[in-house]
Amino acid sequence: MEQWVNFYAADGKFLGGYTVRGTFEGEMQATKELLAAESGCRPEDIRVDLTTGKERIKENHEHRKENHPL
């Protein structure tokens, strides 16, 4: 399974992510800075987790259920 870098706000809200494959040096920090600017927080407030593709699918499914209930 492919590994993902996932970014979360301090409250646990999923902000975004990308695969580890093809990343460049400094990309994680640059992404944290961009997401912080968009979210109105500091880069150091953003939590980063590495997951496999299978874990990511589960997280995205749970996130959608929380934010888009039927």
N, C-alpha and C positions, 0 to 999 in steps of 0.2 A: 504494500500500500504506500501511496505517496504521502510525504509529510507536508503539513500545512503550518504556516505561521499565522496565528489568530490574535486579533487585538480586541481588548475589552476595556470599557470605561470603568471607573471606580465602582459604579453601581452594578457592574456585571453585564451591562448591555454590550452586545456584539457590535463592533464597529467596522470590521472588515478582516480580510485575510488573503493570503496568496500561498502558492506552493513554494517549497524551498528550492526546487529545481530552477535554475536560471536566475537566481537572485544575485545581486552585486554587493560588494562591500559598502556598508553604510546604508543599505536600503531599509533595514529595520528601523533605524533611528530616523531616517527621513520620513518614513511612513508614520511613525509615532508623532512627529512634529506636525505633519499635515493633518492627521486625525485629531490631534489636540486643538489645532487652530479651528477646524470645522466644528468641534464639539464644545469649544469654549472652556477647555481645561488645560492642564500642563502636561507635557509629554511624559513626565515621571509619574503621572497619575494613571497612565494607560498600562494595563497588564498585558503581557505577551505570553501565549501558550503555544507549544508545539503539539500537534495532534496528527494522527493518521487520517487518511481519507475517510475511513469508516467512522471514526469518532466525529469528524467534521459533519458528515451527513446527519448523524444523530443530533448534534448540537443545532444545526440549521433547522431541522424538523421541529425541535422543541421551541426554538426561537419563533418560528412562524406560528406555532399554535398559541404562544403567549401573546403575540402582537396582532394576530388576525383570527380571533375566535369565530367559530361558525355561528 
